[in-house]
Amino acid sequence: MLSTIISGAVYGVHSHLIQVEVDISQGLPCFQIVGLPGSEVREARERVKVALKNVGVRLPPMCINVNLSPADLPKNGTMFDLPVAVGIMIALGKLGQEAVSGTLLLGELGLSGGLKPVRGVLPIVREAVAKGIKRCLLPIGNAWEGALIGELVSIGAADVKEAVAYLSGQKEIQPVQNSAVQAGGIEDDRERQPDFSDMSGQQGLKRAAEVAAAGFHNLLIIGAPGSGKTMLARRIPSILPPLSWEESLEVSTIYSICGLLQSKNSLKTTRPFLHPHHTITGRALAGGGRIPMPGVISLAHRGVLVSGRYGHGKPRKPVKYGILGST
């Protein structure tokens, strides 16, 4: 029997919806996953088998084939564990295909059957809403992230047994509500940031920073160590306009891909400020890699990125700071 589950994947800073197709047929016992899966995705075979066994579902000695469509897109991460497990339950006849209609499923399985949070949920649910999906089933640790999108019903489950019980209608789980979405905006907490009132003098430098911040221009500061370059740079976000709701989701999406949104209080409500060490590598600064990931420049999106040059060990040489207003 064939089953189809809607899931998602992140590639770089872009998200894609993935169809997880599961088929169980007669033949030599096997469990294979195709569709350009990464090593984490291939290891889902062992996690799913043990997790289902520990919640009371034994897989028959049959051939289990899982296809991740579109098959030409590389897939990485552990978010396919739950869709594969639910797909197997449907293929075994323990759950109806209509139970997952219009539902996005994401989640990593522990060997006990518990659902663990995954990264990249926010961009995937935003893509799901754009494609007309109205409900998502996530690990309870990610449910608040799905609830950031007001058009989506976000359901959090503690384990795969609870997820299947909810889909089959045997258990009712209340959707997770996000207070920021209900209020229709975000709290401006810039008052807790350092601001220019802490600086005495430096009127010319303050004026240059104000002009740069007003137009999101680049700013170059040259001066001796201890003259206040870093102190001023840390205060530039306080004179930038507050993030709008869409901008906050845009910035939070990048942090979600990097796994930096760990709780409901981690939503980026203020403009980012990043000050990487001057020895940072080009890949860490710009991002990329075999599996594309955002770099420091991407993490500074809509905020301030400060790069310093420290005179190459010569104390008397003026220090140069470049402040980039990321857009």
Backbone as numpy.savetxt, mean C-alpha at the origin, in Angstrom:
# Nx Ny Nz CAx CAy CAz Cx Cy Cz
-14.34 -28.55 -11.39 -15.18 -27.36 -11.39 -14.30 -26.11 -11.39
-14.71 -25.10 -12.13 -13.93 -23.87 -12.27 -14.54 -22.76 -11.42
-13.66 -21.99 -10.74 -14.11 -20.83 -9.98 -13.24 -19.63 -10.35
-13.81 -18.43 -10.20 -13.10 -17.19 -10.52 -13.25 -16.20 -9.38
-12.13 -15.68 -8.90 -12.10 -14.73 -7.79 -11.42 -13.45 -8.28
-11.93 -12.31 -7.85 -11.32 -11.03 -8.20 -10.33 -10.65 -7.10
-9.09 -10.41 -7.50 -8.06 -9.96 -6.57 -7.30 -8.82 -7.24
-6.13 -8.50 -6.74 -5.38 -7.38 -7.30 -3.90 -7.51 -7.04
-3.12 -6.73 -7.78 -1.67 -6.74 -7.63 -1.14 -5.35 -7.90
0.04 -5.08 -7.37 0.70 -3.79 -7.55 1.98 -4.02 -8.34
2.19 -3.18 -9.33 3.43 -3.23 -10.10 3.97 -1.81 -10.20
5.07 -1.52 -9.50 5.55 -0.15 -9.42 4.61 0.65 -8.55
4.08 1.75 -9.08 3.09 2.55 -8.35 1.71 2.38 -8.98
1.56 1.41 -9.86 0.28 1.17 -10.52 -0.33 -0.13 -9.99
-1.64 -0.17 -9.89 -2.34 -1.36 -9.43 -3.18 -1.94 -10.55
-3.41 -3.24 -10.47 -4.17 -3.95 -11.49 -5.08 -4.96 -10.80
-6.26 -5.16 -11.37 -7.14 -6.21 -10.89 -6.73 -7.52 -11.54
-6.72 -8.58 -10.74 -6.30 -9.90 -11.18 -7.44 -10.88 -10.99
-7.70 -11.70 -12.01 -8.67 -12.78 -11.88 -7.94 -14.05 -11.48
-8.31 -14.59 -10.31 -7.72 -15.83 -9.82 -8.65 -16.97 -10.22
-8.24 -17.75 -11.19 -9.05 -18.87 -11.70 -8.53 -20.17 -11.11
-9.42 -20.93 -10.50 -9.05 -22.19 -9.85 -9.86 -23.32 -10.47
-9.16 -24.35 -10.88 -9.84 -25.53 -11.46 -9.32 -26.78 -10.77
-10.24 -27.66 -10.38 -9.89 -28.95 -9.77 -10.42 -30.05 -10.67
-9.53 -30.95 -11.07 -9.91 -32.01 -12.01 -9.26 -33.32 -11.62
-9.74 -34.40 -12.23 -9.17 -35.73 -11.99 -7.78 -35.79 -12.62
-6.93 -36.59 -12.01 -5.57 -36.75 -12.52 -4.60 -36.94 -11.37
-3.32 -36.96 -11.70 -2.31 -37.11 -10.68 -2.36 -35.92 -9.72
-2.25 -36.15 -8.43 -2.32 -35.05 -7.47 -1.24 -34.00 -7.74
-1.66 -32.74 -7.84 -0.73 -31.66 -8.08 -1.38 -30.35 -7.62
-0.56 -29.35 -7.47 -1.03 -28.01 -7.08 -0.06 -27.04 -7.76
-0.51 -26.43 -8.83 0.38 -25.54 -9.56 -0.29 -24.19 -9.81
0.55 -23.16 -9.81 0.10 -21.79 -10.03 0.84 -21.25 -11.24
0.08 -20.74 -12.21 0.67 -20.18 -13.43 0.20 -18.74 -13.59
0.86 -18.02 -14.50 0.51 -16.62 -14.74 1.59 -15.67 -14.25
2.85 -16.01 -14.49 4.00 -15.22 -14.04 3.99 -14.95 -12.54
3.87 -16.01 -11.71 3.90 -15.78 -10.27 5.33 -15.61 -9.76
5.52 -14.73 -8.80 6.81 -14.61 -8.13 6.98 -15.70 -7.10
8.13 -15.71 -6.43 8.41 -16.78 -5.47 7.41 -16.75 -4.31
7.00 -15.55 -3.85 6.03 -15.49 -2.76 4.69 -16.06 -3.19
4.31 -15.83 -4.46 3.03 -16.34 -4.95 3.09 -17.86 -5.09
4.20 -18.38 -5.58 4.32 -19.84 -5.72 4.26 -20.53 -4.36
4.82 -19.88 -3.34 4.80 -20.48 -2.01 3.40 -20.52 -1.41
2.44 -19.84 -2.04 1.06 -19.88 -1.55 0.51 -21.30 -1.56
1.05 -22.17 -2.42 0.56 -23.56 -2.46 0.69 -24.22 -1.09
1.85 -24.05 -0.46 2.06 -24.70 0.83 1.25 -24.02 1.93
1.18 -22.70 1.90 0.42 -22.00 2.94 -1.06 -22.35 2.87
-1.60 -22.39 1.65 -3.03 -22.66 1.49 -3.37 -24.09 1.91
-2.55 -25.05 1.51 -2.81 -26.45 1.85 -2.84 -26.65 3.37
-1.84 -26.12 4.05 -1.76 -26.32 5.50 -2.85 -25.53 6.21
-3.11 -24.30 5.74 -4.14 -23.48 6.38 -5.51 -24.13 6.27
-5.85 -24.64 5.10 -7.15 -25.29 4.92 -7.24 -26.55 5.78
-6.15 -27.29 5.88 -6.15 -28.50 6.72 -6.42 -28.14 8.18
-5.82 -27.06 8.63 -5.95 -26.68 10.04 -7.29 -26.05 10.38
-8.09 -25.71 9.38 -9.45 -25.22 9.65 -10.49 -26.29 9.29
-10.01 -27.51 9.02 -10.93 -28.62 8.82 -11.28 -28.93 7.39
-10.55 -28.39 6.41 -10.83 -28.67 5.00 -9.65 -29.46 4.43
-9.88 -30.70 4.07 -8.82 -31.53 3.50 -8.96 -31.56 1.99
-7.87 -31.28 1.31 -7.91 -31.27 -0.15 -7.89 -32.70 -0.68
-8.73 -33.01 -1.66 -8.74 -34.36 -2.24 -7.49 -34.58 -3.10
-7.10 -35.82 -3.32 -5.93 -36.10 -4.18 -6.28 -35.89 -5.65
-6.39 -34.63 -6.04 -6.75 -34.27 -7.41 -5.78 -33.21 -7.92
-5.94 -32.84 -9.17 -5.08 -31.85 -9.80 -5.69 -30.46 -9.62
-4.98 -29.59 -8.92 -5.45 -28.22 -8.67 -4.60 -27.27 -9.51
-5.26 -26.56 -10.40 -4.58 -25.59 -11.27 -5.10 -24.19 -10.95
-4.19 -23.25 -10.74 -4.53 -21.86 -10.45 -3.90 -20.98 -11.52
-4.72 -20.15 -12.15 -4.22 -19.21 -13.16 -4.50 -17.79 -12.70
-3.47 -16.96 -12.80 -3.58 -15.55 -12.43 -3.62 -14.74 -13.72
-4.79 -14.19 -14.01 -4.99 -13.49 -15.29 -5.12 -11.99 -15.03
-4.49 -11.14 -15.88 -3.75 -11.45 -17.11 -2.40 -12.12 -16.83
-2.11 -13.12 -17.64 -0.95 -13.97 -17.38 0.37 -13.32 -17.76
0.33 -12.18 -18.50 1.59 -11.55 -18.91 2.06 -10.48 -17.93
1.38 -10.33 -16.81 1.74 -9.32 -15.82 2.41 -10.01 -14.63
3.64 -9.60 -14.27 4.30 -10.24 -13.11 3.52 -10.01 -11.83
3.41 -11.06 -11.00 2.70 -10.96 -9.72 3.67 -11.28 -8.58
3.66 -10.44 -7.57 4.49 -10.64 -6.40 3.66 -10.34 -5.16
4.16 -10.80 -4.02 3.46 -10.57 -2.77 2.67 -11.78 -2.31
1.99 -11.61 -1.18 1.27 -12.72 -0.55 -0.24 -12.49 -0.52
-0.72 -11.48 -1.26 -2.15 -11.16 -1.19 -3.05 -12.16 -1.91
-2.47 -13.14 -2.63 -3.28 -14.10 -3.37 -3.65 -15.33 -2.54
-3.16 -15.43 -1.31 -3.45 -16.61 -0.50 -4.95 -16.78 -0.27
-5.62 -15.73 0.19 -7.06 -15.83 0.45 -7.86 -16.09 -0.82
-7.63 -15.39 -1.93 -8.39 -15.71 -3.15 -8.21 -17.16 -3.60
-6.99 -17.69 -3.49 -6.75 -19.08 -3.90 -7.52 -20.03 -2.98
-7.48 -19.79 -1.68 -8.18 -20.66 -0.73 -9.69 -20.64 -0.97
-10.26 -19.44 -1.16 -11.70 -19.35 -1.42 -12.05 -19.97 -2.77
-11.19 -19.78 -3.76 -11.41 -20.40 -5.07 -11.45 -21.91 -4.98
-10.58 -22.48 -4.14 -10.59 -23.94 -3.95 -11.90 -24.38 -3.29
-12.36 -23.62 -2.32 -13.62 -23.96 -1.65 -14.79 -23.94 -2.64
-14.77 -22.98 -3.56 -15.83 -22.92 -4.58 -15.72 -24.10 -5.53
-14.48 -24.41 -5.95 -14.28 -25.51 -6.89 -14.66 -26.85 -6.26
-14.55 -26.95 -4.94 -14.94 -28.19 -4.25 -16.44 -28.25 -3.99
-17.17 -27.18 -4.30 -18.61 -27.16 -4.09 -19.03 -26.78 -2.69
-18.10 -26.31 -1.86 -18.43 -25.93 -0.49 -18.92 -24.48 -0.40
-18.85 -23.76 -1.52 -19.26 -22.36 -1.56 -19.71 -22.06 -2.98
-20.73 -21.23 -3.14 -21.24 -20.90 -4.45 -20.46 -19.76 -5.09
-20.39 -19.80 -6.43 -19.68 -18.75 -7.15 -20.34 -17.39 -6.95
-21.65 -17.38 -6.79 -22.35 -16.10 -6.62 -21.99 -15.42 -5.30
-21.41 -16.17 -4.35 -21.05 -15.58 -3.06 -19.93 -14.56 -3.18
-19.11 -14.66 -4.23 -17.98 -13.75 -4.39 -18.21 -12.78 -5.55
-19.43 -12.72 -6.05 -19.71 -11.83 -7.17 -19.54 -10.38 -6.74
-18.76 -9.63 -7.50 -18.53 -8.22 -7.20 -17.75 -7.96 -5.93
-16.94 -8.94 -5.50 -16.18 -8.82 -4.25 -14.69 -8.97 -4.53
-13.92 -8.06 -3.99 -12.46 -8.11 -4.08 -11.92 -8.84 -2.86
-10.99 -9.79 -3.07 -10.41 -10.55 -1.97 -8.90 -10.38 -1.97
-8.36 -10.08 -0.80 -6.92 -9.96 -0.62 -6.57 -10.48 0.77
-5.39 -11.07 0.91 -4.97 -11.49 2.25 -3.93 -12.59 2.23
-3.07 -12.55 3.22 -2.06 -13.60 3.41 -2.54 -14.58 4.47
-2.28 -15.85 4.24 -2.71 -16.89 5.18 -1.54 -17.35 6.04
-1.79 -17.47 7.33 -0.87 -18.17 8.21 -1.18 -19.65 8.21
-0.28 -20.45 8.75 -0.50 -21.90 8.74 -1.70 -22.30 9.59
-2.07 -21.46 10.55 -3.24 -21.76 11.38 -4.55 -21.38 10.69
-4.46 -20.73 9.53 -5.65 -20.26 8.83 -5.96 -18.80 9.09
-5.18 -18.14 9.96 -5.39 -16.73 10.24 -5.00 -15.85 9.07
-5.67 -14.71 8.95 -5.39 -13.77 7.88 -4.45 -12.67 8.38
-3.38 -12.44 7.65 -2.38 -11.45 8.01 -2.44 -10.27 7.05
-2.13 -9.07 7.53 -2.18 -7.89 6.65 -1.16 -7.99 5.52
-1.48 -7.34 4.42 -0.59 -7.27 3.27 -0.40 -5.79 2.90
0.59 -5.51 2.09 0.83 -4.13 1.69 0.21 -3.89 0.30
-0.02 -2.62 0.00 -0.56 -2.26 -1.31 -2.07 -2.36 -1.42
-2.78 -2.43 -0.27 -4.24 -2.58 -0.32 -4.91 -1.32 -0.87
-4.46 -0.15 -0.42 -5.13 1.09 -0.80 -5.16 1.32 -2.31
-4.04 1.19 -3.04 -4.14 1.39 -4.50 -5.00 0.34 -5.19
-5.03 -0.87 -4.65 -5.83 -1.93 -5.28 -7.32 -1.65 -5.10
-7.73 -1.24 -3.89 -9.16 -0.98 -3.68 -9.60 0.26 -4.46
-8.70 1.23 -4.65 -9.06 2.39 -5.47 -9.28 1.97 -6.92
-8.46 1.05 -7.41 -8.65 0.54 -8.77 -9.93 -0.28 -8.85
-10.24 -1.03 -7.79 -11.45 -1.85 -7.79 -12.70 -0.99 -7.88
-12.72 0.12 -7.12 -13.87 1.02 -7.17 -14.02 1.62 -8.56
-12.89 1.95 -9.20 -12.94 2.50 -10.55 -13.52 1.50 -11.54
-13.39 0.19 -11.24 -13.92 -0.85 -12.12 -15.31 -1.31 -11.70
-15.94 -0.63 -10.74 -17.32 -0.94 -10.39 -17.51 -1.95 -9.28
-16.46 -2.32 -8.58 -16.58 -3.27 -7.47 -17.03 -2.53 -6.21
-17.97 -3.10 -5.49 -18.59 -2.42 -4.36 -18.26 -3.03 -3.00
-17.54 -4.16 -2.96 -17.27 -4.80 -1.68 -15.88 -5.43 -1.71
-15.20 -5.40 -0.57 -13.89 -6.06 -0.47 -13.84 -6.84 0.84
-13.17 -7.98 0.79 -12.97 -8.83 1.96 -11.47 -8.88 2.22
-11.06 -8.35 3.38 -9.65 -8.16 3.67 -9.31 -8.72 5.05
-8.02 -8.91 5.32 -7.62 -9.20 6.71 -8.07 -8.07 7.63
-8.38 -8.38 8.85 -8.91 -7.37 9.76 -7.92 -6.24 9.97
-6.62 -6.52 9.78 -5.61 -5.48 9.91 -5.55 -4.53 8.74
-6.19 -4.87 7.62 -6.23 -4.00 6.44 -7.60 -3.41 6.18
-8.61 -3.84 6.95 -9.99 -3.42 6.64 -10.15 -1.91 6.73
-9.47 -1.25 7.66 -9.58 0.21 7.77 -9.06 0.88 6.51
-8.06 0.25 5.86 -7.48 0.81 4.64 -8.49 0.78 3.50
-9.24 -0.32 3.40 -10.29 -0.38 2.40 -11.42 0.58 2.68
-11.66 0.86 3.98 -12.75 1.76 4.36 -12.43 3.21 4.05
-11.19 3.52 3.68 -10.86 4.90 3.29 -11.58 5.31 2.01
-11.99 4.34 1.21 -12.71 4.62 -0.02 -14.20 4.52 0.30
-14.87 5.66 0.33 -16.24 5.70 0.79 -17.22 4.88 -0.04
-16.92 4.68 -1.34 -17.85 3.95 -2.21 -17.75 2.44 -2.04
-16.86 1.97 -1.16 -16.59 0.55 -1.02 -16.99 0.07 0.36
-17.64 -1.11 0.42 -17.95 -1.76 1.69 -16.75 -2.63 2.05
-16.10 -2.32 3.18 -14.90 -3.03 3.59 -15.21 -3.98 4.73
-14.94 -5.26 4.52 -15.20 -6.30 5.51 -13.86 -6.86 5.98
-13.67 -6.94 7.29 -12.46 -7.51 7.85 -12.71 -8.86 8.47
-11.87 -9.85 8.14 -12.01 -11.20 8.69 -10.72 -11.58 9.40
-10.86 -12.35 10.48 -9.71 -12.76 11.27 -9.02 -13.98 10.70
-9.77 -14.87 10.05 -9.18 -16.08 9.48 -10.00 -16.52 8.28
-9.50 -17.54 7.58 -10.17 -17.99 6.37 -11.51 -18.65 6.69
-11.63 -19.27 7.86 -12.90 -19.89 8.24 -13.98 -18.83 8.41
-13.63 -17.71 9.04 -14.58 -16.62 9.21 -14.93 -15.98 7.87
-13.94 -15.87 6.97 -14.18 -15.30 5.65 -15.17 -16.14 4.86
-14.99 -17.46 4.89 -15.90 -18.36 4.16 -17.28 -18.33 4.79
-17.35 -18.27 6.12 -18.65 -18.21 6.79 -19.39 -16.93 6.41
-18.68 -15.83 6.27 -19.33 -14.58 5.87 -19.83 -14.67 4.43
-19.00 -15.19 3.53 -19.39 -15.28 2.13 -20.59 -16.22 1.93
-20.66 -17.25 2.75 -21.76 -18.21 2.61 -23.03 -17.74 3.32
-22.95 -16.65 4.03 -24.12 -16.13 4.74 -24.34 -16.72 6.10
-23.41 -17.55 6.60 -23.58 -18.18 7.90 -23.21 -17.25 9.05
-22.44 -16.19 8.74 -22.02 -15.26 9.78 -22.11 -13.85 9.25
-22.58 -12.94 10.08 -22.70 -11.53 9.70 -21.52 -10.76 10.28
-20.84 -10.01 9.43 -19.72 -9.16 9.87 -20.05 -7.73 9.49
-20.01 -6.85 10.45 -20.32 -5.45 10.18 -19.18 -4.79 9.40
-19.51 -4.00 8.37 -18.47 -3.31 7.62 -17.68 -2.35 8.51
-16.42 -2.21 8.20 -15.56 -1.28 8.94 -15.87 0.13 8.48
-16.03 1.04 9.43 -16.29 2.45 9.14 -15.04 3.26 9.46
-14.76 4.24 8.62 -13.62 5.12 8.86 -14.13 6.51 9.20
-13.71 7.02 10.34 -14.22 8.31 10.81 -13.87 9.45 9.87
-12.69 9.37 9.21 -12.29 10.44 8.29 -13.21 10.50 7.08
-13.64 9.33 6.58 -14.55 9.30 5.45 -15.91 9.83 5.85
-16.38 9.46 7.06 -17.68 9.93 7.52 -17.70 11.44 7.71
-16.55 11.99 8.14 -16.48 13.44 8.35 -16.29 14.20 7.05
-15.93 13.46 5.99 -15.77 14.08 4.69 -14.47 14.83 4.53
-13.48 14.54 5.34 -12.20 15.23 5.21 -11.20 14.66 6.18
-10.06 15.36 6.31 -8.99 14.92 7.19 -8.64 16.04 8.14
-8.07 15.66 9.25 -7.68 16.63 10.26 -6.36 17.28 9.87
-6.31 18.58 9.93 -5.08 19.31 9.64 -4.28 19.41 10.94
-3.20 18.61 11.03 -2.42 18.59 12.26 -1.09 19.32 12.10
-1.08 20.34 11.25 0.15 21.09 11.06 0.56 21.86 12.31
-0.38 22.10 13.22 -0.04 22.82 14.44 0.96 22.06 15.29
1.07 20.75 15.07 2.01 19.95 15.85 3.37 19.87 15.16
3.54 20.53 14.01 4.80 20.53 13.30 5.65 21.73 13.71
6.99 21.64 13.59 7.83 22.82 13.81 7.56 23.87 12.74
7.56 25.14 13.13 7.28 26.19 12.17 8.31 27.32 12.29
8.13 28.36 11.49 9.11 29.43 11.40 9.18 30.29 12.66
8.21 30.18 13.55 8.25 30.97 14.77 9.40 30.56 15.67
9.97 29.37 15.44 11.11 28.91 16.24 12.42 29.53 15.78
12.42 30.20 14.62 13.65 30.74 14.05 13.74 32.25 14.31
14.91 32.67 14.74 15.18 34.10 14.93 16.05 34.60 13.79
15.68 35.73 13.18 16.46 36.26 12.08 16.24 35.48 10.80
17.26 35.44 9.94 17.21 34.71 8.67 16.01 35.15 7.83
15.73 36.46 7.80 14.55 36.94 7.08 14.66 36.69 5.58
15.86 36.88 5.04 16.04 36.64 3.61 15.83 35.19 3.24
16.34 34.30 4.08 16.17 32.87 3.83 14.71 32.46 3.97
14.03 33.02 4.97 12.60 32.72 5.13 11.82 33.18 3.91
12.14 34.36 3.41 11.43 34.88 2.24 11.66 33.98 1.03
12.89 33.51 0.84 13.18 32.61 -0.28 12.41 31.30 -0.14
12.30 30.80 1.09 11.54 29.56 1.31 10.06 29.78 1.03
9.53 30.94 1.39 8.12 31.24 1.13 7.83 31.29 -0.36
8.73 31.91 -1.13 8.54 31.99 -2.58 8.61 30.60 -3.19
9.58 29.80 -2.74 9.71 28.43 -3.28 8.50 27.58 -2.93
7.99 27.72 -1.70 6.84 26.93 -1.28 5.58 27.35 -2.02
5.45 28.66 -2.29 4.25 29.16 -2.96 4.08 28.56 -4.35
5.18 28.34 -5.04 5.09 27.80 -6.40 5.62 26.39 -6.54
5.92 25.73 -5.40 6.52 24.40 -5.41 7.79 24.39 -6.27
8.63 25.39 -6.07 9.88 25.50 -6.81 11.00 24.81 -6.04
12.12 24.57 -6.75 13.32 24.08 -6.10 14.03 25.22 -5.39
14.79 24.88 -4.35 15.50 25.89 -3.57 16.89 25.36 -3.24
17.90 26.16 -3.50 19.28 25.80 -3.18 19.78 26.72 -2.08
20.28 26.13 -0.99 20.80 26.88 0.15 22.27 26.52 0.32
23.13 27.51 0.38 24.56 27.30 0.58 24.97 28.03 1.85
25.64 27.32 2.74 26.06 27.95 3.98 26.92 27.03 4.81
27.53 27.59 5.83 28.41 26.82 6.71 27.59 25.90 7.60
28.22 24.83 8.10 27.50 23.94 9.03 27.02 24.71 10.26
25.76 24.45 10.67 25.20 25.11 11.83 24.56 26.45 11.56
24.45 26.83 10.28 23.88 28.14 9.97 22.35 28.10 9.86
21.74 26.93 9.99 20.28 26.85 10.04 19.62 26.30 8.79
20.39 25.65 7.92 19.80 25.13 6.67 18.79 24.02 6.95
19.18 23.04 7.73 18.27 21.93 8.05 17.10 22.41 8.88
17.34 23.31 9.81 16.27 23.84 10.65 15.20 24.49 9.80
15.60 25.27 8.79 14.62 25.90 7.92 13.91 24.86 7.06
14.68 23.90 6.52 14.08 22.90 5.64 12.99 22.11 6.35
13.21 21.78 7.61 12.21 21.00 8.36 10.92 21.78 8.59
10.98 23.09 8.44 9.81 23.92 8.70 9.06 24.32 7.43
9.56 23.94 6.28 8.89 24.29 5.04 7.51 23.64 4.93
7.31 22.37 5.34 5.96 21.80 5.25 4.90 22.60 6.01
5.30 23.33 7.05 4.32 24.07 7.84 3.74 25.27 7.10
4.41 25.74 6.03 3.88 26.87 5.27 3.29 26.43 3.94
3.29 25.12 3.68 2.64 24.60 2.48 1.14 24.45 2.76
0.31 24.56 1.73 -1.14 24.38 1.94 -1.43 22.96 2.41
-2.46 22.75 3.23 -2.78 21.40 3.71 -3.17 20.48 2.57
-2.94 19.20 2.78 -3.32 18.21 1.78 -4.84 18.13 1.67
-5.33 18.08 0.44 -6.75 17.79 0.24 -6.98 16.30 0.46
-8.25 15.89 0.50 -8.55 14.46 0.70 -7.98 13.62 -0.43
-8.11 14.07 -1.68 -7.58 13.31 -2.80 -6.06 13.26 -2.75
-5.43 14.36 -2.38 -3.97 14.36 -2.28 -3.50 13.45 -1.16
-4.24 13.43 -0.05 -3.88 12.54 1.05 -3.95 11.07 0.63
-5.01 10.71 -0.11 -5.10 9.34 -0.61 -3.99 9.04 -1.60
-3.63 10.02 -2.41 -2.58 9.85 -3.41 -1.24 9.56 -2.74
-0.92 10.35 -1.71 0.33 10.14 -0.99 0.29 8.84 -0.20
-0.83 8.56 0.46 -0.97 7.34 1.25 -0.87 6.10 0.38
-1.30 6.21 -0.88 -1.20 5.08 -1.79 0.25 4.65 -1.98
1.14 5.62 -2.14 2.56 5.30 -2.31 3.12 4.65 -1.06
2.74 5.18 0.11 3.22 4.59 1.37 2.63 3.21 1.59
1.41 2.98 1.12 0.80 1.65 1.24 1.58 0.62 0.42
2.01 1.02 -0.78 2.78 0.11 -1.63 4.08 -0.29 -0.95
4.67 0.64 -0.21 5.93 0.37 0.50 5.71 -0.31 1.85
4.46 -0.55 2.22 4.17 -1.20 3.49 4.35 -0.29 4.69
4.20 1.03 4.50 4.41 1.99 5.57 3.12 2.46 6.22
1.99 1.92 5.81 0.72 2.19 6.47 0.36 0.97 7.30
0.62 1.04 8.59 0.45 -0.12 9.45 -0.79 -0.05 10.33
-1.38 1.12 10.46 -2.57 1.26 11.30 -3.42 2.39 10.77
-4.63 2.49 11.30 -5.55 3.51 10.81 -5.06 4.92 11.10
-4.10 5.05 12.02 -3.56 6.36 12.33 -2.39 6.73 11.43
-2.06 5.85 10.45 -0.91 6.10 9.60 -1.27 6.79 8.29
-2.55 7.13 8.09 -2.93 7.85 6.88 -2.15 9.16 6.81
-1.56 9.45 5.67 -0.74 10.64 5.52 -1.65 11.87 5.41
-1.70 12.62 6.49 -2.54 13.82 6.52 -1.73 15.10 6.44
-0.39 14.98 6.51 0.48 16.13 6.35 1.45 15.87 5.21
1.99 16.91 4.66 2.89 16.75 3.52 4.18 16.05 3.97
4.66 15.09 3.19 5.85 14.34 3.58 7.08 15.24 3.63
8.00 14.89 4.51 9.30 15.54 4.58 10.34 14.43 4.66
11.22 14.36 3.66 12.25 13.33 3.64 13.61 13.97 3.51
14.53 13.48 4.32 15.89 14.01 4.35 16.86 12.83 4.31
17.05 12.20 3.15 17.93 11.02 3.07 19.39 11.40 3.28
20.17 10.43 3.71 21.61 10.65 3.91 22.28 10.93 2.57
23.37 11.70 2.61 23.99 12.10 1.34 24.66 10.93 0.63
24.82 9.78 1.30 25.43 8.61 0.65 24.37 7.68 0.05
23.13 8.10 -0.04 22.07 7.24 -0.56 22.37 6.84 -2.01
22.03 5.62 -2.36 22.28 5.13 -3.71 21.25 5.68 -4.68
21.59 5.64 -5.96 20.66 6.11 -6.97 19.38 5.31 -7.00
19.46 3.98 -6.80 18.26 3.15 -6.82 17.35 3.47 -5.65
17.94 3.67 -4.46 17.11 4.00 -3.31 16.46 5.36 -3.47
17.13 6.27 -4.15 16.60 7.62 -4.33 15.49 7.63 -5.38
15.74 7.00 -6.52 14.79 7.05 -7.64 13.80 5.89 -7.65
14.11 4.80 -6.92 13.24 3.63 -6.95 13.62 2.70 -8.07
12.81 1.69 -8.30 13.07 0.72 -9.36 13.45 -0.62 -8.78
14.32 -1.33 -9.47 14.74 -2.67 -9.06 14.09 -3.74 -9.91
14.47 -5.00 -9.65 13.89 -6.11 -10.41 12.38 -6.16 -10.20
11.96 -5.96 -8.95 10.55 -5.76 -8.65 10.38 -4.27 -8.36
9.82 -3.49 -9.28 9.80 -2.03 -9.11 9.15 -1.60 -7.80
9.86 -0.74 -7.09 9.34 -0.19 -5.84 9.60 1.31 -5.82
8.74 2.09 -5.19 8.97 3.53 -5.10 10.25 3.85 -4.32
10.92 4.92 -4.73 12.09 5.39 -4.01 11.76 6.60 -3.16
12.82 7.24 -2.65 12.63 8.38 -1.76 11.94 9.53 -2.49
12.26 9.70 -3.77 11.62 10.78 -4.54 10.11 10.57 -4.59
9.68 9.33 -4.80 8.25 9.05 -4.83 7.62 9.23 -3.46
8.34 8.84 -2.40 7.80 8.99 -1.06 7.65 10.46 -0.67
8.41 11.34 -1.34 8.30 12.78 -1.06 7.26 13.46 -1.92
6.47 12.69 -2.65 5.45 13.25 -3.52 4.50 14.16 -2.74
4.21 15.33 -3.29 3.35 16.35 -2.66 3.97 16.95 -1.40
5.26 16.70 -1.19 5.90 17.22 0.01 7.25 17.82 -0.27
8.18 17.62 0.64 9.50 18.25 0.55 10.57 17.17 0.62
11.51 17.23 -0.31 12.66 16.34 -0.33 13.92 17.18 -0.19
14.72 16.87 0.79 15.96 17.63 1.05 17.15 16.72 0.79
18.06 17.17 -0.03 19.30 16.43 -0.27 20.46 17.33 0.09
21.42 16.81 0.84 22.53 17.63 1.31 23.86 17.14 0.77
24.78 18.06 0.56 26.14 17.75 0.18 27.04 18.32 1.26
27.86 17.46 1.87 28.51 17.84 3.10 29.98 18.21 2.92
30.37 18.73 1.77 31.70 19.29 1.62 32.81 18.27 1.48
32.49 16.98 1.36 33.49 15.93 1.13 34.59 15.97 2.17
34.24 16.12 3.45 35.23 16.04 4.51 36.03 17.31 4.73
35.69 18.39 4.07 36.41 19.65 4.24 35.52 20.62 5.03
35.80 20.78 6.31 34.91 21.59 7.16 34.76 23.03 6.70
35.78 23.58 6.06 35.71 24.99 5.71 34.94 25.23 4.41
34.66 24.17 3.69 33.94 24.33 2.43 32.45 24.52 2.71
31.79 25.49 2.08 30.35 25.69 2.32 29.54 24.44 2.01
28.53 24.20 2.79 27.64 23.07 2.61 26.50 23.47 1.69
26.14 22.59 0.77 25.06 22.87 -0.18 23.87 21.99 0.12
22.69 22.58 0.13 21.44 21.86 0.34 20.53 22.12 -0.86
19.97 21.06 -1.42 18.96 21.23 -2.44 17.61 20.82 -1.89
16.65 21.70 -1.94 15.31 21.41 -1.44 14.36 21.32 -2.64
13.78 20.17 -2.84 12.92 19.94 -3.99 11.47 19.92 -3.54
10.67 20.78 -4.14 9.24 20.75 -3.88 8.60 19.75 -4.82
8.29 18.54 -4.33 7.78 17.48 -5.18 6.34 17.76 -5.56
5.97 17.47 -6.81 4.60 17.70 -7.29 4.00 16.42 -7.79
